[in-house]
Amino acid sequence: MENFKDYAVASIVICAIAMCGAAKSTMVEPKFAYGVFSSLSDSLNTEQFIQQMSVGSGKEINLSKLAKEKTKNSRIRDYAIKVMDACILANSDLKPLAEAKKMILADSTSVEPNQIQAKLEKSKGAEFDKKYLAATIDHHNQMIVMLEKGTMSPDTTVVSLAAKFLLVWRRNLEGAKFLSKSIRDGKMVADSLPKEE
């Protein structure tokens, strides 16, 4: 009987260790390159969503302002303006929610420049265009991860806003990918951006 108890305890310990190992191996951590995403949970509460959405939008506005000033490519300039407009509209939609929670939205002036933005400021011409598109693709992917978490929020207002913004960010991501693939030797080779639905 004593041996059976030892065997049972050992079996339970081994199972527990195996389960913990399996849980760790399947956990995927999101990227934290911009310091925007601070939660590993599957959803966001209202305050987290407001903060992360406004900081992320501020960072995208800063990147796009830089692209608008530095690029010589009219399609990239138009794309940057489109991204800025989307971020401004997102912050406008967030404002009532932030006011209800007595929160101040981050904006492009309150968001600290990061290393990527500093590198972009030193780049010129086709090198700038490639680096800008790579940075915006990376940031859009991060924002989409955050927005997907927002769609699982217990707050129905957050779910609605996250779903709305998710469509915009996915469409803009496709636009950035299209532009990125269209640049060869510093020149655009494709005729037009993909049509919006």
Backbone hydrogen bonds in HBPLUS format (Angstrom, degrees):
<---DONOR---> <-ACCEPTOR-->    atom                        ^
c    i                          cat <-CA-CA->   ^        H-A-AA   ^      H-
h    n   atom  resd res      DA  || num        DHA   H-A  angle D-A-AA Bond
n    s   type  num  typ     dist DA aas  dist angle  dist       angle   num
A0005-LYS N   A0001-MET O   3.07 MM   4  6.45 154.8  2.13 150.6 155.9     1
A0006-ASP N   A0002-GLU O   3.10 MM   4  6.41 163.7  2.13 150.8 154.9     2
A0007-TYR N   A0003-ASN O   2.91 MM   4  6.07 155.7  1.97 144.7 151.9     3
A0008-ALA N   A0004-PHE O   2.85 MM   4  6.07 156.8  1.90 149.5 155.8     4
A0009-VAL N   A0005-LYS O   2.93 MM   4  6.15 166.8  1.95 156.2 158.9     5
A0010-ALA N   A0006-ASP O   2.94 MM   4  6.07 163.5  1.97 147.1 152.3     6
A0011-SER N   A0007-TYR O   2.90 MM   4  6.08 152.8  1.97 145.6 153.3     7
A0012-ILE N   A0008-ALA O   3.00 MM   4  6.25 157.5  2.05 149.5 155.0     8
A0013-VAL N   A0009-VAL O   3.00 MM   4  6.25 164.3  2.02 155.0 158.8     9
A0014-ILE N   A0010-ALA O   2.98 MM   4  6.17 162.7  2.01 149.3 153.9    10
A0015-CYS N   A0011-SER O   2.95 MM   4  6.14 160.0  1.99 148.4 153.9    11
A0016-ALA N   A0012-ILE O   2.93 MM   4  6.12 160.7  1.97 150.8 156.2    12
A0017-ILE N   A0013-VAL O   2.96 MM   4  6.19 162.0  1.99 152.5 157.0    13
A0018-ALA N   A0014-ILE O   2.96 MM   4  6.14 161.3  1.99 148.3 153.7    14
A0019-MET N   A0015-CYS O   2.89 MM   4  6.10 156.7  1.95 151.3 157.5    15
A0020-CYS N   A0016-ALA O   3.00 MM   4  6.21 160.7  2.04 150.2 155.0    16
A0021-GLY N   A0017-ILE O   2.98 MM   4  6.19 160.8  2.02 150.2 155.5    17
A0022-ALA N   A0018-ALA O   2.96 MM   4  6.17 155.5  2.02 146.3 152.9    18
A0023-ALA N   A0019-MET O   2.93 MM   4  6.13 156.6  1.99 148.4 154.8    19
A0024-LYS N   A0020-CYS O   3.00 MM   4  6.23 158.4  2.05 149.7 155.1    20
A0025-SER N   A0021-GLY O   3.01 MM   4  6.19 155.4  2.07 145.9 152.6    21
A0026-THR N   A0022-ALA O   3.24 MM   4  6.40 135.9  2.45 142.4 151.7    22
A0027-MET N   A0024-LYS O   3.32 MM   3  5.30 148.0  2.43  98.0 106.9    23
A0035-GLY N   A0032-PHE O   3.00 MM   3  5.13 153.1  2.08 108.4 117.1    24
A0049-PHE N   A0045-ASN O   3.02 MM   4  6.22 163.4  2.04 156.8 161.8    25
A0050-ILE N   A0046-THR O   2.97 MM   4  6.20 168.0  1.98 155.0 157.8    26
A0051-GLN N   A0047-GLU O   2.99 MM   4  6.13 171.2  2.00 152.4 155.0    27
A0052-GLN N   A0048-GLN O   2.85 MM   4  5.91 171.5  1.86 154.9 157.9    28
A0053-MET N   A0049-PHE O   2.84 MM   4  5.76 161.2  1.87 150.9 156.8    29
A0054-SER N   A0050-ILE O   3.01 MM   4  6.03 162.9  2.04 146.4 151.4    30
A0055-VAL N   A0051-GLN O   3.02 MM   4  6.10 163.4  2.04 150.5 155.3    31
A0056-GLY N   A0052-GLN O   2.95 MM   4  5.89 160.4  1.99 140.1 146.6    32
A0057-SER N   A0053-MET O   2.92 MM   4  6.01 156.7  1.97 144.1 150.6    33
A0058-GLY N   A0054-SER O   2.95 MM   4  6.07 155.0  2.01 141.2 148.3    34
A0059-LYS N   A0055-VAL O   2.98 MM   4  6.27 155.3  2.04 152.0 157.9    35
A0060-GLU N   A0056-GLY O   3.04 MM   4  6.30 155.4  2.10 145.5 152.3    36
A0061-ILE N   A0057-SER O   2.85 MM   4  6.09 152.4  1.93 150.3 158.2    37
A0062-ASN N   A0058-GLY O   3.04 MM   4  6.29 159.0  2.08 146.0 151.1    38
A0063-LEU N   A0059-LYS O   3.02 MM   4  6.32 161.9  2.06 150.0 154.3    39
A0064-SER N   A0060-GLU O   2.92 MM   4  6.05 160.2  1.96 146.4 152.3    40
A0065-LYS N   A0061-ILE O   2.79 MM   4  5.98 153.0  1.86 153.3 160.5    41
A0066-LEU N   A0062-ASN O   3.14 MM   4  6.29 160.6  2.18 145.2 150.0    42
A0067-ALA N   A0063-LEU O   3.01 MM   4  6.33 153.3  2.08 143.9 151.5    43
A0068-LYS N   A0064-SER O   2.84 MM   4  6.03 156.6  1.90 147.6 154.1    44
A0069-GLU N   A0065-LYS O   3.04 MM   4  6.30 149.2  2.13 145.9 153.4    45
A0070-LYS N   A0066-LEU O   2.89 MM   4  6.02 159.5  1.93 153.3 159.1    46
A0071-THR N   A0067-ALA O   2.98 MM   4  5.44 165.4  2.00 141.5 145.7    47
A0077-ARG N   A0073-ASN O   3.01 MM   4  6.28 157.6  2.06 152.6 159.7    48
A0078-ASP N   A0074-SER O   2.88 MM   4  6.06 160.5  1.92 145.0 150.2    49
A0079-TYR N   A0075-ARG O   2.91 MM   4  6.09 154.7  1.98 141.4 148.8    50
A0080-ALA N   A0076-ILE O   2.86 MM   4  6.08 159.5  1.90 149.1 154.3    51
A0081-ILE N   A0077-ARG O   3.00 MM   4  6.28 156.3  2.06 150.9 156.9    52
A0082-LYS N   A0078-ASP O   2.99 MM   4  6.23 155.2  2.05 146.0 153.0    53
A0083-VAL N   A0079-TYR O   2.94 MM   4  6.28 154.8  2.00 153.3 159.8    54
A0084-MET N   A0080-ALA O   2.95 MM   4  6.23 161.9  1.99 149.2 154.1    55
A0085-ASP N   A0081-ILE O   2.90 MM   4  6.14 163.5  1.93 152.6 157.0    56
A0086-ALA N   A0082-LYS O   3.02 MM   4  6.27 155.5  2.08 144.7 151.2    57
A0087-CYS N   A0083-VAL O   2.98 MM   4  6.26 156.8  2.03 151.9 158.0    58
A0088-ILE N   A0084-MET O   2.89 MM   4  6.13 158.3  1.94 155.1 161.2    59
A0089-LEU N   A0085-ASP O   2.96 MM   4  6.16 160.4  2.00 149.2 154.4    60
A0090-ALA N   A0086-ALA O   2.90 MM   4  6.10 150.0  1.99 142.2 151.1    61
A0091-ASN N   A0087-CYS O   2.96 MM   4  6.23 161.2  2.00 148.8 152.9    62
A0092-SER N   A0088-ILE O   2.97 MM   4  6.20 147.0  2.08 141.5 151.3    63
A0093-ASP N   A0089-LEU O   2.90 MM   4  6.20 151.2  1.99 147.4 154.5    64
A0094-LEU N   A0090-ALA O   2.89 MM   4  6.15 141.0  2.04 143.7 155.6    65
A0095-LYS N   A0091-ASN O   3.01 MM   4  6.05 133.9  2.23 140.6 150.8    66
A0097-LEU N   A0094-LEU O   3.02 MM   3  5.39 117.4  2.43 110.0 125.5    67
A0098-ALA N   A0094-LEU O   2.90 MM   4  6.14 158.0  1.95 158.8 166.2    68
A0099-GLU N   A0095-LYS O   2.87 MM   4  6.09 160.3  1.91 157.4 162.8    69
A0100-ALA N   A0096-PRO O   3.00 MM   4  6.17 154.1  2.07 142.2 148.8    70
A0101-LYS N   A0097-LEU O   3.20 MM   4  6.45 138.2  2.39 137.5 147.9    71
A0101-LYS N   A0098-ALA O   3.13 MM   3  5.13 127.7  2.41  94.7 108.4    72
A0103-MET N   A0098-ALA O   2.79 MM   5  4.88 175.6  1.80 144.2 145.5    73
A0102-LYS N   A0099-GLU O   3.05 MM   3  4.75 157.2  2.10  98.7 105.3    74
A0110-SER N   A0107-ASP O   3.06 MM   3  5.39 135.9  2.26 106.5 118.4    75
A0111-VAL N   A0107-ASP O   3.14 MM   4  6.25 122.7  2.49 151.3 166.3    76
A0118-ALA N   A0114-ASN O   3.03 MM   4  6.34 156.2  2.09 150.2 157.5    77
A0119-LYS N   A0115-GLN O   2.91 MM   4  6.18 155.7  1.97 149.8 155.7    78
A0120-LEU N   A0116-ILE O   2.91 MM   4  6.15 154.8  1.98 147.6 155.0    79
A0121-GLU N   A0117-GLN O   2.98 MM   4  6.22 150.6  2.06 148.0 155.1    80
A0122-LYS N   A0119-LYS O   3.16 MM   3  5.37 137.9  2.34 100.8 111.9    81
A0123-SER N   A0120-LEU O   3.03 MM   3  5.10 147.5  2.14 102.9 112.9    82
A0128-PHE N   A0124-LYS O   3.10 MM   4  4.79 155.4  2.16 107.7 111.6    83
A0129-ASP N   A0125-GLY O   3.11 MM   4  6.50 162.6  2.14 152.0 156.4    84
A0130-LYS N   A0126-ALA O   3.02 MM   4  6.24 165.4  2.04 152.3 154.9    85
A0131-LYS N   A0127-GLU O   3.03 MM   4  6.21 166.1  2.05 150.6 154.8    86
A0132-TYR N   A0128-PHE O   2.75 MM   4  5.89 162.4  1.78 162.1 167.4    87
A0133-LEU N   A0129-ASP O   3.01 MM   4  6.17 168.2  2.02 150.0 153.1    88
A0134-ALA N   A0130-LYS O   2.95 MM   4  6.14 158.8  2.00 147.5 153.9    89
A0135-ALA N   A0131-LYS O   2.89 MM   4  6.04 158.2  1.94 146.8 152.7    90
A0136-THR N   A0132-TYR O   2.84 MM   4  6.08 160.9  1.88 154.3 159.8    91
A0137-ILE N   A0133-LEU O   2.90 MM   4  5.98 153.3  1.97 146.1 153.3    92
A0138-ASP N   A0134-ALA O   3.04 MM   4  6.21 162.5  2.07 145.3 150.0    93
A0139-HIS N   A0135-ALA O   2.91 MM   4  6.13 163.1  1.94 149.2 154.1    94
A0140-HIS N   A0136-THR O   2.82 MM   4  5.87 157.1  1.88 143.1 149.9    95
A0141-ASN N   A0137-ILE O   2.99 MM   4  6.19 158.4  2.04 147.8 153.3    96
A0142-GLN N   A0138-ASP O   3.12 MM   4  6.44 152.7  2.19 144.7 151.8    97
A0143-MET N   A0139-HIS O   2.87 MM   4  6.15 157.8  1.92 152.4 158.7    98
A0144-ILE N   A0140-HIS O   2.87 MM   4  6.08 152.5  1.94 150.5 157.9    99
A0145-VAL N   A0141-ASN O   3.12 MM   4  6.41 153.4  2.19 144.5 150.7   100
A0146-MET N   A0142-GLN O   3.08 MM   4  6.41 159.9  2.12 147.5 152.7   101
A0147-LEU N   A0143-MET O   2.80 MM   4  6.04 159.0  1.84 151.4 157.6   102
A0148-GLU N   A0144-ILE O   2.86 MM   4  6.02 153.5  1.93 147.7 154.6   103
A0149-LYS N   A0145-VAL O   3.15 MM   4  6.47 148.9  2.26 142.5 150.3   104
A0150-GLY N   A0146-MET O   2.96 MM   4  6.32 144.7  2.08 141.2 152.0   105
A0151-THR N   A0147-LEU O   3.01 MM   4  6.40 137.0  2.20 144.7 155.2   106
A0152-MET N   A0149-LYS O   3.01 MM   3  5.36 155.6  2.07 108.2 116.1   107
A0153-SER N   A0150-GLY O   3.13 MM   3  5.17 162.1  2.16 112.1 112.5   108
A0159-VAL N   A0155-ASP O   3.06 MM   4  6.42 157.0  2.11 150.5 157.6   109
A0160-SER N   A0156-THR O   3.00 MM   4  6.17 158.7  2.05 143.7 148.5   110
A0161-LEU N   A0157-THR O   2.97 MM   4  6.22 167.3  1.99 152.3 155.4   111
A0162-ALA N   A0158-VAL O   2.78 MM   4  5.84 166.3  1.80 155.1 159.7   112
A0163-ALA N   A0159-VAL O   3.00 MM   4  6.11 158.1  2.05 145.2 150.9   113
A0164-LYS N   A0160-SER O   3.08 MM   4  6.30 156.5  2.14 144.9 151.4   114
A0165-PHE N   A0161-LEU O   2.85 MM   4  6.09 171.2  1.86 161.1 162.6   115
A0166-LEU N   A0162-ALA O   2.83 MM   4  5.83 147.2  1.94 143.3 152.9   116
A0167-LEU N   A0163-ALA O   3.40 MM   4  6.64 151.9  2.48 142.6 146.4   117
A0169-TRP N   A0165-PHE O   2.83 MM   4  6.09 170.2  1.83 163.7 165.7   118
A0170-ARG N   A0166-LEU O   2.94 MM   4  5.99 156.8  2.00 145.9 152.4   119
A0171-ARG N   A0167-LEU O   3.05 MM   4  6.17 157.0  2.11 142.2 148.6   120
A0172-ASN N   A0168-VAL O   2.88 MM   4  6.14 160.0  1.92 152.2 158.2   121
A0173-LEU N   A0169-TRP O   2.86 MM   4  5.97 148.9  1.95 141.0 149.8   122
A0174-GLU N   A0170-ARG O   3.03 MM   4  6.30 158.0  2.08 147.1 151.9   123
A0175-GLY N   A0171-ARG O   3.04 MM   4  6.37 150.8  2.13 143.3 151.7   124
A0176-ALA N   A0172-ASN O   2.94 MM   4  6.24 155.6  2.00 149.7 155.5   125
A0177-LYS N   A0173-LEU O   2.92 MM   4  6.20 160.0  1.96 153.3 158.8   126
A0178-PHE N   A0174-GLU O   2.91 MM   4  6.06 157.2  1.97 146.1 152.7   127
A0179-LEU N   A0175-GLY O   2.98 MM   4  6.22 162.5  2.01 149.0 153.2   128
A0180-SER N   A0176-ALA O   2.88 MM   4  6.03 158.7  1.93 147.3 153.8   129
A0181-LYS N   A0177-LYS O   2.98 MM   4  6.21 156.3  2.04 149.8 154.9   130
A0182-SER N   A0178-PHE O   3.02 MM   4  6.16 128.3  2.30 137.2 151.5   131
A0182-SER N   A0179-LEU O   3.03 MM   3  4.91 130.8  2.28  92.9 107.2   132
A0189-VAL N   A0182-SER O   2.81 MM   7  5.33 148.0  1.91 145.2 156.0   133
A0184-ARG N   A0187-LYS O   2.83 MM   3  5.38 166.7  1.85 155.2 156.9   134
A0187-LYS N   A0184-ARG O   2.99 MM   3  5.38 164.8  2.01 115.1 120.1   135
